[in-house]
Amino acid sequence: MLEFIKLYGGTVLVSAIVITVITLAILKIVKRRKNGNCSFGCETCAFKDNCHKKD
């Protein structure tokens, strides 16, 4: 087991960090969408005129 950690410890650590960053980014996008905000900004969205229309 110690040999495995010596060989792959860095890879496991970097993978865990990357997965955490990606997960946090996805959660932020989902949270903004649930609050009624655009995920990436309305200025470049093709539906910017229809997205937040008030009926």
Backbone as CSV, one residue per row, in Angstrom:
resi,resn,N_x,N_y,N_z,CA_x,CA_y,CA_z,C_x,C_y,C_z
1,MET,0.832,-1.198,0.000,0.000,0.000,0.000,0.868,1.250,0.000
2,LEU,1.932,1.231,0.773,2.831,2.385,0.839,3.499,2.632,-0.509
3,GLU,3.794,1.545,-1.201,4.403,1.665,-2.525,3.436,2.329,-3.514
4,PHE,2.153,1.963,-3.434,1.133,2.565,-4.293,1.055,4.065,-4.046
5,ILE,1.063,4.466,-2.780,0.988,5.889,-2.434,2.217,6.623,-2.937
6,LYS,3.374,6.006,-2.843,4.602,6.627,-3.352,4.530,6.819,-4.862
7,LEU,3.992,5.816,-5.550,3.949,5.884,-7.012,2.858,6.815,-7.536
8,TYR,1.672,6.754,-6.925,0.516,7.443,-7.489,-0.069,8.530,-6.595
9,GLY,0.571,8.853,-5.516,0.048,9.855,-4.588,-0.159,11.216,-5.231
10,GLY,0.805,11.650,-6.032,0.691,12.935,-6.717,-0.451,12.964,-7.711
11,THR,-0.590,11.891,-8.449,-1.665,11.795,-9.436,-3.029,11.815,-8.754
12,VAL,-3.149,11.078,-7.665,-4.414,11.041,-6.926,-4.733,12.418,-6.362
13,LEU,-3.746,13.106,-5.820,-3.951,14.440,-5.247,-4.373,15.442,-6.319
14,VAL,-3.678,15.457,-7.433,-4.015,16.393,-8.514,-5.394,16.074,-9.073
15,SER,-5.719,14.802,-9.232,-7.042,14.414,-9.726,-8.138,14.865,-8.777
16,ALA,-7.909,14.724,-7.485,-8.902,15.155,-6.497,-9.114,16.661,-6.557
17,ILE,-8.044,17.418,-6.744,-8.158,18.876,-6.842,-8.929,19.268,-8.094
18,VAL,-8.627,18.642,-9.219,-9.318,18.956,-10.481,-10.802,18.613,-10.376
19,ILE,-11.114,17.460,-9.826,-12.521,17.062,-9.671,-13.255,18.029,-8.754
20,THR,-12.602,18.488,-7.688,-13.219,19.443,-6.773,-13.503,20.768,-7.466
21,VAL,-12.562,21.264,-8.240,-12.750,22.539,-8.947,-13.884,22.428,-9.960
22,ILE,-13.921,21.345,-10.706,-14.990,21.154,-11.695,-16.348,21.049,-11.007
23,THR,-16.415,20.320,-9.905,-17.661,20.183,-9.158,-18.147,21.522,-8.637
24,LEU,-17.241,22.322,-8.084,-17.624,23.645,-7.580,-18.113,24.555,-8.703
25,ALA,-17.494,24.474,-9.863,-17.929,25.287,-10.999,-19.332,24.888,-11.449
26,ILE,-19.587,23.591,-11.518,-20.914,23.120,-11.912,-21.961,23.533,-10.887
27,LEU,-21.646,23.401,-9.607,-22.590,23.805,-8.570,-22.897,25.295,-8.632
28,LYS,-21.902,26.110,-8.958,-22.121,27.551,-9.077,-23.060,27.859,-10.244
29,ILE,-22.861,27.171,-11.355,-23.725,27.376,-12.519,-25.157,26.971,-12.199
30,VAL,-25.327,25.821,-11.555,-26.665,25.344,-11.204,-27.340,26.308,-10.236
31,LYS,-26.608,26.795,-9.260,-27.166,27.733,-8.278,-27.615,29.031,-8.953
32,ARG,-26.801,29.550,-9.882,-27.181,30.784,-10.581,-28.418,30.557,-11.438
33,ARG,-28.523,29.387,-12.073,-29.695,29.097,-12.899,-30.959,29.002,-12.051
34,LYS,-30.862,28.402,-10.871,-32.022,28.263,-9.993,-32.479,29.619,-9.473
35,ASN,-31.569,30.570,-9.337,-31.918,31.903,-8.865,-32.442,32.792,-9.986
36,GLY,-32.523,32.264,-11.207,-33.060,33.026,-12.327,-32.027,33.828,-13.080
37,ASN,-30.763,33.649,-12.762,-29.695,34.353,-13.470,-29.198,33.497,-14.628
38,CYS,-28.590,34.138,-15.582,-27.971,33.401,-16.675,-26.721,32.706,-16.159
39,SER,-26.401,31.586,-16.740,-25.241,30.824,-16.289,-23.936,31.485,-16.690
40,PHE,-23.878,32.035,-17.885,-22.622,32.565,-18.391,-22.686,34.030,-18.788
41,GLY,-23.784,34.684,-18.569,-23.914,36.090,-18.929,-24.856,36.270,-20.093
42,CYS,-25.704,37.255,-19.993,-26.739,37.453,-21.010,-26.245,38.193,-22.254
43,GLU,-25.169,38.921,-22.139,-24.756,39.745,-23.269,-24.361,38.932,-24.494
44,THR,-23.922,37.695,-24.321,-23.535,36.873,-25.466,-24.547,35.775,-25.773
45,CYS,-25.645,35.750,-25.045,-26.640,34.692,-25.202,-27.523,34.968,-26.414
46,ALA,-27.834,33.915,-27.163,-28.695,34.058,-28.332,-30.135,34.361,-27.938
47,PHE,-30.523,34.011,-26.728,-31.884,34.208,-26.265,-31.989,35.336,-25.249
48,LYS,-31.056,36.271,-25.273,-31.032,37.333,-24.253,-32.301,38.165,-24.241
49,ASP,-33.004,38.315,-25.352,-34.217,39.116,-25.387,-35.440,38.335,-24.880
50,ASN,-35.381,37.019,-24.889,-36.505,36.194,-24.494,-36.350,35.524,-23.140
51,CYS,-35.165,35.479,-22.626,-34.854,34.685,-21.434,-35.569,35.204,-20.173
52,HIS,-35.503,36.474,-19.908,-36.029,37.044,-18.681,-37.212,37.975,-18.922
53,LYS,-38.018,37.633,-19.911,-39.186,38.463,-20.207,-40.177,38.416,-19.069
54,LYS,-40.732,39.535,-18.744,-41.800,39.608,-17.750,-43.123,39.551,-18.487
55,ASP,-43.984,38.617,-18.111,-45.288,38.486,-18.787,-46.297,39.418,-18.184
